[in-house]
Amino acid sequence: MPKKLNKDKRPRSPKRNPQIPLSRVRPVKIIGPRYYLQHAREFPILGCWVMSGWKEEGITPVVIARQQDQEKVIFAVCMVDLFCLGIKDAFANADFSKARFMRELPQMCIGFPEPCSIELAHEIIYGGLEYAQRYGFEPHRDFTTQMCDQVLDPPEAHARTNHVKFGKKGKPFYISGPHDDERRIKSIMDTLMRTAGKGKFDFVAGINPADFLEE
């Protein structure tokens, strides 16, 4: 016959003290990438990079990385169109392996990463953003939703050299990208017609934009 379970050996429920107020119960803190992105400015700059030949191309990814700890980094990548549209794309990450970051840096910079100063990185990003806003173009939504702006220092944190040129030959120059369909091209051309004016901007579009230029 099976042995009877000794009542004294049954598992007991943990004791609870209903007198402990909820205000004294410590919440569990979950620290992950979002936390580090929100506090990114508290960490030192690890380095900044741009794409080699960016002055001639008029467009470049700008990578800004911060030292989270000895093995991890916080970083943001902003694709900046210096000729017209400003910040066309952006993404950020944190709690990211430093070794992996260095391996993937050439891909982020589309080729050979060219180190640059924090001052130049900020001037390209914020200068491109401000130039684009003059002509009615706002930065890509991920610049703020992914907290890329928090990885950067504030706009006034670094003096500008004013040696970075925006536009081409003194006016906006729109070059359509591989993902610009007819609707987007029309929207951009309409905006330039309204803000810059006919004949006061240049363009290279993948489709015939003549219809967009009619008054």
SELUM-904143 format. One record per residue: residue in three letters; z, y, x of N, C-alpha, C, CB in turn. Coordinates in steps of 0.001 Angstrom, whole numbers, plus 500000, padded with zeros to 6 digits. Atoms other than C-alpha are relative to their C-alpha. Glycine has a CB too. Layout:
# SELUM-904143
["ALA",[Z,Y,X],[Z,Y,X],[Z,Y,X],[Z,Y,X]]
...
***
This chain:
# SELUM-904143
["MET",[500000,498801,500852],[500000,500000,500000],[500000,501244,500885],[501236,500008,499037]]
["PRO",[500027,498774,499192],[499247,503491,501210],[501364,500651,500051],[498978,500988,499447]]
["LYS",[498712,499338,499826],[502177,505393,502579],[500047,501281,499163],[500254,500315,501493]]
["LYS",[499816,498770,500753],[503587,508165,500485],[500090,501184,500964],[501267,499915,499113]]
["LEU",[499973,498793,499174],[503069,511664,501872],[501379,500621,499955],[498940,501015,499532]]
["ASN",[498706,499346,499909],[506303,513121,503097],[499857,501463,499609],[500584,499868,501420]]
["LYS",[500106,498633,500498],[506820,516357,501188],[500288,501029,501098],[500957,500203,498832]]
["ASP",[499621,499055,498950],[508366,517935,504270],[498864,500250,500981],[501218,499490,500748]]
["LYS",[501090,499858,499039],[505133,517423,506273],[498737,500618,499408],[499669,498663,500577]]
["ARG",[501149,499357,500610],[502793,519041,503808],[499780,501376,500634],[500195,500124,498472]]
["PRO",[500262,498666,499416],[500992,522141,505218],[500528,501100,499102],[498495,500205,500239]]
["ARG",[499417,498899,500766],[502720,525281,504178],[499104,501238,500065],[501409,500334,500526]]
["SER",[500769,498749,500041],[500977,528493,503121],[500702,501043,500847],[499825,500509,498538]]
["PRO",[499361,498954,499192],[501545,531449,505425],[500847,500917,499137],[498945,500819,500750]]
["LYS",[499110,499107,500734],[504368,533699,504400],[499342,501364,499806],[501344,500152,500738]]
["ARG",[500547,498677,500301],[503367,536935,502755],[501129,500941,499652],[498974,499933,498848]]
["ASN",[498989,498989,500304],[505369,540067,502556],[499371,501061,499107],[500577,500639,501306]]
["PRO",[500622,499027,500912],[504372,542042,499456],[500534,501399,500178],[500202,499576,498576]]
["GLN",[499406,498680,499800],[506516,544921,500672],[499228,500837,501019],[501441,499855,500447]]
["ILE",[500759,499247,498987],[504054,545881,503483],[498952,500859,499301],[499320,499035,501034]]
["PRO",[500987,499141,500672],[502067,548910,502237],[498613,499814,500595],[500416,501473,500097]]
["LEU",[501381,500158,499543],[498264,548760,502456],[499649,500979,501102],[499043,500175,498843]]
["SER",[500300,498986,498991],[498287,551907,504586],[500319,499516,501409],[500774,501271,499707]]
["ARG",[499635,500505,498681],[499811,549851,507419],[499139,498815,500426],[501457,499603,500014]]
["VAL",[500894,501109,499656],[497150,547127,507314],[498855,500550,500838],[499459,499278,498716]]
["ARG",[501013,499477,499084],[494862,547714,510286],[498619,499448,499655],[500360,499654,501452]]
["PRO",[501346,500489,500286],[491148,547546,509418],[499359,499394,501243],[499126,501132,499458]]
["VAL",[500725,500606,498883],[488924,545369,511588],[498820,500900,500366],[499512,498555,499639]]
["LYS",[501092,499150,499537],[486575,547506,513671],[498857,499143,500527],[500491,500973,501089]]
["ILE",[501180,500707,499532],[483073,546169,514122],[499143,500990,500788],[499198,499372,498807]]
["ILE",[500751,499083,499137],[481380,547866,517075],[498676,499341,500356],[500811,500366,501293]]
["GLY",[501328,500521,499725],[477649,547336,517347],[499060,501123,500387],[499456,499247,498793]]
["PRO",[500980,498990,499582],[474415,549213,518174],[500121,501325,499249],[498614,499459,499816]]
["ARG",[499926,498751,500773],[474831,551722,515339],[501156,500884,500466],[500156,499689,498506]]
["TYR",[498850,499230,499505],[478253,552759,516606],[499632,500723,501295],[501224,499074,500231]]
["TYR",[500336,499399,498711],[476930,553359,520128],[498929,501083,499856],[499524,498924,500973]]
["LEU",[501004,498960,500234],[473935,555312,518804],[500653,501255,499437],[498905,499494,499042]]
["GLN",[499299,498848,500567],[476233,557537,516765],[500786,500763,501056],[500935,499551,498890]]
["HIS",[499183,499384,498943],[478298,558218,519916],[499240,500081,501325],[501301,499207,500196]]
["ALA",[500805,500100,498777],[475408,558141,522403],[500245,501154,500969],[498531,499949,499644]]
["ARG",[499838,498842,499120],[476035,561654,523742],[501272,499946,500834],[499996,501262,499185]]
["GLU",[498769,500149,499225],[479412,560515,525040],[499783,499171,501275],[501080,499350,499136]]
["PHE",[500284,500869,498858],[477718,558235,527607],[499061,500706,500982],[499380,498662,499526]]
["PRO",[500814,499290,498988],[476095,559390,530897],[498536,499566,499974],[500575,499762,501402]]
["ILE",[501433,500282,499907],[472337,559592,531373],[499740,498999,501132],[499195,501314,500233]]
["LEU",[500413,500980,498993],[470923,556575,533202],[498677,500397,500643],[499881,498606,499374]]
["GLY",[501300,499583,499473],[467382,557916,533564],[499051,500385,498885],[499386,498893,500841]]
["CYS",[501043,499589,500945],[464296,559370,531890],[498645,499677,500610],[500108,501525,499655]]
["TRP",[501329,500377,499525],[460654,558315,532113],[498934,500496,499026],[499899,498467,500178]]
["VAL",[501169,499667,500800],[457236,559412,530892],[498841,499121,500459],[499642,501518,500121]]
["MET",[501186,500761,499628],[453786,557880,531017],[499267,500702,501134],[499068,499814,498788]]
["SER",[500772,499425,498904],[451851,558412,534232],[498714,500623,499453],[499677,498923,501069]]
["GLY",[501207,499317,500457],[449047,560941,533673],[500149,500687,498660],[498882,499035,499922]]
["TRP",[499753,499450,501331],[450674,562437,530580],[499412,501406,499802],[501485,500036,499741]]
["LYS",[500524,498639,500150],[449495,565988,531290],[498544,499991,499572],[500150,500774,501304]]
["GLU",[501423,500079,500330],[445841,565008,531124],[499782,499359,498630],[499250,499208,501073]]
["GLU",[500174,500720,501268],[446261,562645,528161],[500452,500825,498804],[500767,498691,500033]]
["GLY",[499493,499199,501115],[448210,565125,526056],[500901,499224,499054],[498855,500569,499229]]
["ILE",[499090,500809,500809],[450350,562321,524664],[500770,499081,500941],[499224,499176,498907]]
["THR",[499193,500858,499130],[453194,560321,526169],[501233,499484,499279],[500415,500757,501258]]
["PRO",[498655,500411,500393],[456160,558153,525343],[501001,500670,500948],[500149,498433,500030]]
["VAL",[498909,499473,499182],[459356,559772,526570],[501202,499082,499772],[500339,501514,499636]]
["VAL",[498885,500941,500086],[462159,557307,527328],[501242,500655,500597],[499667,498662,500735]]
["ILE",[498715,499493,499518],[465757,558456,527654],[501024,498884,499853],[500446,501288,499215]]
["ALA",[499024,501093,500027],[468422,555886,528584],[501365,500506,500451],[499537,498829,500899]]
["ARG",[498618,499685,499642],[472202,556164,528773],[500739,498720,500397],[500725,500706,498823]]
["GLN",[499240,501138,499476],[474644,553914,530603],[501152,499690,499050],[500534,500294,501437]]
["GLN",[498933,500394,500919],[476702,552154,527915],[501163,499368,500766],[499462,499017,498938]]
["ASP",[499042,500557,499041],[478478,550045,530550],[499188,499423,501154],[500931,498898,499335]]
["GLN",[500713,500499,498821],[477566,548157,533716],[498798,499128,499642],[500950,499213,500876]]
["GLU",[501054,500944,500359],[475361,545676,531857],[499178,500407,498783],[500600,498667,499753]]
["LYS",[500669,499630,501246],[474262,547520,528685],[499528,501451,500034],[500936,499781,498810]]
["VAL",[500531,498642,500082],[472201,550609,527880],[499783,500400,498547],[498685,500117,500787]]
["ILE",[500416,499372,501255],[471547,552935,524966],[498713,500744,500335],[501127,500979,499396]]
["PHE",[501239,499300,499658],[468000,554272,524806],[499242,500439,498760],[499111,499114,500858]]
["ALA",[500909,499531,501045],[465467,556171,522715],[498620,500176,500608],[500502,501334,499361]]
["VAL",[501397,499798,499589],[461676,556288,522925],[499332,500880,498955],[499235,498628,500161]]
["CYS",[500721,499099,500897],[459731,559192,521411],[498553,500106,500458],[500668,501402,499957]]
["MET",[501415,499827,499702],[455937,559180,521271],[499623,501433,499626],[499115,498949,499227]]
["VAL",[500219,498578,500218],[455024,562845,521688],[498531,500358,500211],[500890,500829,500933]]
["ASP",[501346,499449,499924],[451606,564343,520955],[500141,501481,500337],[499203,499784,498654]]
["LEU",[499836,498617,499558],[451642,567558,522997],[498892,500903,499486],[500047,500061,501508]]
["PHE",[501137,499209,500422],[448279,568678,521644],[500107,500511,498568],[498761,499198,500146]]
["CYS",[500031,499595,501406],[449115,568835,517945],[501201,499525,499183],[498750,499489,499368]]
["LEU",[499135,500561,501032],[451391,566492,515989],[501465,499838,500395],[499472,498689,499597]]
["GLY",[498597,500117,499597],[454606,566471,518039],[500460,498560,500061],[500883,500769,499049]]
["ILE",[499412,501343,499926],[456805,563385,517594],[499327,499106,498959],[501550,500049,499771]]
["LYS",[500774,500857,500903],[454441,560789,516120],[500730,498705,499662],[498655,499677,500618]]
["ASP",[499270,501242,500236],[456788,557811,516397],[501267,500037,500842],[499125,498741,500342]]
["ALA",[498736,500014,499256],[460296,557019,517614],[500789,498748,499650],[500837,501268,499697]]
["PHE",[499050,501071,500278],[462791,554215,517940],[501107,500046,501037],[499302,498614,499998]]
["ALA",[498841,499991,499107],[466183,553643,519528],[500738,498681,499875],[500946,501187,499679]]
["ASN",[499183,501210,500031],[468533,550808,520389],[501202,500207,500908],[499177,498747,500437]]
["ALA",[498784,499936,499185],[471950,550237,521915],[500556,498598,500154],[501061,500949,499364]]
["ASP",[499430,501314,499704],[474109,547409,523210],[498900,499071,500520],[500681,499393,498737]]
["PHE",[501237,500658,499558],[470874,546425,524960],[500141,499629,501475],[498752,500927,499776]]
["SER",[499877,500470,498630],[470772,544375,528144],[499246,500910,500967],[499487,498569,500116]]
["LYS",[500632,499129,499012],[470074,546582,531157],[498842,499293,500690],[501023,500465,501037]]
["ALA",[501068,500765,499344],[468012,543821,532791],[498766,499932,499106],[500486,498575,500348]]
["ARG",[501135,500057,500929],[465859,543451,529688],[499345,501371,499855],[500457,499485,498622]]
["PHE",[500544,498646,500111],[465472,547226,529390],[499069,500308,501167],[501134,501032,499942]]
["MET",[500827,499716,498829],[464127,547489,532939],[498719,499162,499984],[500792,499733,501290]]
["ARG",[501203,500835,500105],[461713,544595,532301],[499005,500581,498998],[500377,498570,499589]]
["GLU",[500874,499522,501063],[460367,546200,529137],[499607,501466,500145],[500666,499795,498681]]
["LEU",[500303,498580,499802],[460246,549790,530462],[498508,500272,500189],[500760,500521,501198]]
["PRO",[501441,499744,499873],[456570,549520,531580],[499266,499928,498659],[499384,499004,500967]]
["GLN",[500627,500074,501313],[455621,548484,528028],[500323,501243,499178],[500456,498740,499260]]
["MET",[499613,498802,500737],[457561,551402,526571],[499194,501210,500464],[501499,500267,500166]]
["CYS",[500732,498865,499437],[455695,553791,528899],[498494,499754,500060],[500520,500310,501389]]
["ILE",[501434,500338,500058],[452297,552118,528318],[499393,500006,501406],[499238,500999,499083]]
["GLY",[500548,500082,498647],[451729,551281,531951],[501058,500224,501046],[498890,501001,500182]]
["PHE",[499083,499745,498899],[453459,552709,534997],[500989,501086,499608],[499231,500403,501272]]
["PRO",[499010,498983,500373],[456734,554498,534130],[500178,501024,501117],[501350,499341,499669]]
["GLU",[499820,498917,499025],[457019,557857,535880],[501359,500656,499749],[498836,501059,499900]]
["PRO",[498690,499377,500219],[460633,559014,536351],[499871,501508,499863],[500957,499659,501147]]
["CYS",[500001,498539,500155],[461346,562559,535232],[501439,500460,499801],[499093,500450,498795]]
["SER",[498661,499433,500172],[464332,564865,534953],[500356,500031,498515],[500080,501428,500613]]
["ILE",[499552,499877,501378],[466426,565099,531819],[499478,501299,499397],[501537,499944,499919]]
["GLU",[500502,498717,500491],[465287,568716,531557],[498555,499880,499525],[500107,501070,501093]]
["LEU",[501402,500151,500386],[461605,567750,531484],[499876,499125,498751],[499183,499394,501159]]
["ALA",[500057,500879,501174],[462199,564923,529004],[500323,500770,498729],[500971,498822,500160]]
["HIS",[499620,499223,501173],[463946,567280,526603],[498962,501078,499679],[501368,500639,500216]]
["GLU",[500994,498953,500244],[461336,570000,527063],[498758,499438,499319],[499611,500682,501313]]
["ILE",[501169,500627,500638],[458506,567624,526154],[500309,499663,498544],[499576,498720,500767]]
["ILE",[499670,500433,501356],[460304,566238,523105],[500243,501186,499074],[501228,499099,500019]]
["TYR",[499675,498882,500884],[461794,569419,521674],[498877,501027,499943],[501284,500669,500455]]
["GLY",[501129,499067,500010],[458843,571570,522733],[498874,499501,499118],[499485,500226,501413]]
["GLY",[501032,500581,500854],[456405,569167,521088],[500375,500074,498534],[499745,498563,500389]]
["LEU",[499513,499922,501377],[458534,569069,517948],[499817,501417,499445],[501487,499581,499929]]
["GLU",[500074,498617,500464],[458681,572868,517694],[498554,500472,499862],[500756,500917,500955]]
["TYR",[501410,499608,500092],[454961,573318,518412],[499377,499422,498730],[499214,499524,501251]]
["ALA",[500558,500643,501184],[454056,570826,515677],[500506,500663,498723],[500345,498512,499990]]
["GLN",[499445,499364,501198],[456387,572494,513174],[499332,501341,499715],[501506,500195,500155]]
["ARG",[500717,498732,500216],[454547,575782,513708],[498766,499798,499149],[499606,500629,501334]]
["TYR",[501231,500283,500739],[451519,574088,512166],[500232,499034,498842],[498951,499431,500939]]
["GLY",[499708,500742,501215],[453297,572242,509380],[500263,498521,500152],[498911,500167,499090]]
["PHE",[499789,501433,499768],[454030,568855,510996],[501449,499734,500419],[499022,499475,501084]]
["GLU",[498625,500357,499710],[457528,567379,510952],[500032,498740,500879],[500795,499780,498686]]
["PRO",[499902,501212,499163],[458738,564703,513417],[500047,498743,499138],[501253,500063,500903]]
["HIS",[499936,501293,500693],[458428,561047,512434],[501417,499768,499486],[499563,498837,500944]]
["ARG",[498692,500164,500636],[461271,560108,510082],[500977,499181,500849],[499831,499341,498650]]
["ASP",[499109,500840,499191],[462609,557510,512563],[500686,500782,501112],[499223,498846,500599]]
["PHE",[499347,499172,498983],[463480,560323,514957],[501455,500248,499616],[499251,501345,500178]]
["THR",[498622,499795,500462],[466555,560924,512808],[500596,498741,499387],[500049,501129,498986]]
["THR",[499431,501175,500673],[466946,557727,510760],[500456,498942,501004],[498974,499392,499036]]
["GLN",[499575,500946,498969],[467121,555603,513922],[500902,500668,501049],[498774,499384,500681]]
["MET",[499063,499247,499160],[469311,558287,515562],[499498,500232,501429],[501317,499276,500050]]
["CYS",[500543,499626,498688],[466932,558997,518443],[500517,501379,500413],[498449,499993,499972]]
["ASP",[499526,498655,499698],[468078,562608,518183],[501418,499992,500557],[499941,500864,498758]]
["GLN",[498648,500089,499476],[471625,561465,518972],[500033,499485,501440],[500832,499105,499114]]
["VAL",[500096,500442,498607],[470502,559822,522219],[499649,501185,500893],[498945,498872,500151]]
["LEU",[500297,498770,499274],[469097,563190,523285],[501215,500914,499981],[498773,500716,499394]]
["ASP",[499043,498910,500081],[471307,566137,524113],[499485,501013,498987],[500227,500660,501394]]
["PRO",[500476,498963,500918],[471144,569130,521727],[498886,500830,500640],[501162,500915,499575]]
["PRO",[501142,499252,499462],[468033,571351,522100],[500368,501068,501029],[499266,500649,498879]]
["GLU",[499611,498899,499105],[469942,574144,523839],[500748,499526,501242],[500861,500991,499250]]
["ALA",[499168,500523,498905],[471684,571838,526345],[499360,500174,501372],[500289,498536,499770]]
["HIS",[500680,499923,498710],[469037,572161,529079],[498995,501153,499997],[499290,498664,500323]]
["ALA",[500937,498876,499886],[467109,575206,530269],[498567,499475,500102],[500343,500884,501234]]
["ARG",[501408,500402,499978],[463340,575014,529818],[499243,500758,501080],[499347,500238,498629]]
["THR",[500797,499388,498936],[460847,575694,532563],[498851,500815,499426],[499458,498929,500948]]
["ASN",[501174,499393,500651],[458146,576796,530096],[498712,499704,500760],[500187,501513,499877]]
["HIS",[501205,500430,499286],[455658,575006,532372],[499252,498887,499262],[500368,499529,501397]]
["VAL",[500664,501032,500797],[454868,572342,529769],[499117,500684,498968],[501038,499056,499309]]
["LYS",[500956,499372,500904],[451756,573310,527826],[499811,499147,498748],[498651,500220,500709]]
["PHE",[500240,500663,501269],[451318,572463,524173],[498722,500536,499379],[501191,500192,499047]]
["GLY",[501330,499629,500451],[448009,572490,522361],[499028,499845,501159],[499980,501449,499448]]
["LYS",[501018,500054,498949],[444776,572632,524340],[499133,501243,499914],[499131,498716,499877]]
["LYS",[500741,498746,499938],[443092,575822,525432],[500509,500996,498963],[498510,499746,499795]]
["GLY",[499366,498995,500837],[445552,577813,523391],[499994,499730,498507],[499356,501272,500235]]
["LYS",[499997,500296,501434],[445163,576052,520032],[500214,498510,499768],[498680,500460,499345]]
["PRO",[499773,501420,500281],[445987,572750,518307],[498721,499186,500194],[500526,499817,498569]]
["PHE",[501118,500913,499790],[443777,569804,519196],[500400,498654,499423],[499621,499882,501521]]
["TYR",[499646,501241,500676],[443977,566905,516781],[499047,498881,500394],[499990,500195,498482]]
["ILE",[500770,501203,499674],[442830,563478,517985],[500502,498891,499076],[500149,499598,501535]]
["SER",[499552,501037,500927],[442910,560810,515282],[500333,498725,500761],[498926,499721,498930]]
["GLY",[499567,501237,499367],[444729,557634,516244],[499437,498783,499299],[501504,499925,500025]]
["PRO",[500547,501239,500570],[443856,553999,515527],[500555,499683,498621],[500281,498845,500923]]
["HIS",[499397,500276,501300],[446165,553977,512494],[499791,501143,499005],[501483,499734,500168]]
["ASP",[500269,498881,500897],[444887,557232,510971],[498828,499648,499083],[499698,501294,500805]]
["ASP",[501075,500293,500944],[442942,556309,507842],[499452,501303,499431],[500500,499075,498861]]
["GLU",[500673,498810,500540],[440775,558678,505832],[500975,500931,499293],[498892,499588,499034]]
["ARG",[499036,499166,500725],[443666,559866,503670],[500857,500804,500969],[500896,499133,499099]]
["ARG",[499148,499285,499040],[445850,560729,506675],[499204,501077,500732],[500617,499015,501015]]
["ILE",[500823,499006,499305],[443009,562474,508501],[499785,501216,499109],[498642,499393,500418]]
["LYS",[500209,498889,500925],[442283,564567,505412],[501265,500848,499869],[499569,499476,498622]]
["SER",[498747,499267,500125],[445952,565482,505074],[500247,500882,501223],[501165,499027,499806]]
["ILE",[499789,499231,498770],[446168,566600,508723],[499023,501160,500087],[499856,499098,501233]]
["MET",[501001,498937,499940],[442930,568568,508549],[500305,501099,498986],[498600,499430,499752]]
["ASP",[499639,499008,501006],[444037,570276,505333],[501166,500860,500479],[500354,499314,498674]]
["THR",[498844,499256,499485],[447325,571241,506965],[499579,500981,501082],[501058,499037,500551]]
["LEU",[500475,499103,498941],[445570,572696,510016],[499166,501145,499441],[499182,499221,501021]]
["MET",[500777,498929,500630],[443171,574626,507802],[500934,501052,499405],[499069,499426,498905]]
["ARG",[499066,499087,500646],[446148,576142,505984],[500837,500766,501008],[500902,499241,499059]]
["THR",[499048,499380,499074],[448396,576872,508990],[499338,500672,501199],[500970,498966,500489]]
["ALA",[500681,499410,498838],[446001,577516,511883],[498807,500839,499570],[499542,498902,500970]]
["GLY",[501182,499271,500466],[442879,578567,510036],[498712,499399,500536],[500089,501458,500407]]
["LYS",[501297,500551,499621],[439245,577566,510189],[499531,500584,501330],[498960,500272,498904]]
["GLY",[500476,499573,498691],[437866,577693,513724],[501100,500242,501014],[499204,501231,499854]]
["LYS",[498880,499740,499097],[441353,577994,515240],[500718,498718,500420],[500986,500943,499341]]
["PHE",[499505,501263,499481],[441874,574330,516033],[498802,499115,500294],[500979,499313,498998]]
["ASP",[501051,500965,499654],[439830,571511,517545],[500433,498615,499557],[499697,500018,501528]]
["PHE",[499678,501337,500473],[439629,567873,516558],[498990,498984,500524],[500042,499970,498470]]
["VAL",[500854,501159,499753],[438224,564473,517425],[500468,498951,499004],[500085,499479,501516]]
["ALA",[499602,500925,501060],[438258,562222,514365],[499089,498794,499992],[499976,500690,498630]]
["GLY",[500762,501239,500029],[437158,558633,513921],[498977,499938,498897],[500916,498859,499869]]
["ILE",[500988,499916,501064],[435262,559547,510757],[499516,501431,499922],[500583,499530,498638]]
["ASN",[500583,498661,500086],[433074,562528,509931],[500928,500921,499203],[498593,499945,499344]]
["PRO",[499067,499151,500713],[435505,565321,509064],[499345,501221,499356],[501073,500444,500930]]
["ALA",[500678,498800,500490],[432858,567791,507884],[500444,500365,498578],[498484,499795,500036]]
["ASP",[499605,499718,501375],[433888,567419,504245],[501380,500629,499903],[499966,498736,499189]]
["PHE",[498636,499468,500043],[437471,568321,505121],[500034,501476,500372],[500908,499207,500936]]
["LEU",[500006,498626,499499],[436424,571667,506589],[499374,500969,499016],[499263,500069,501315]]
["GLU",[500598,499097,500981],[434786,573054,503467],[501085,500865,499397],[499251,499214,498896]]
["GLU",[499026,499080,500560],[436549,576093,502140],[500051,499829,498478],[499655,501461,500381]]
***
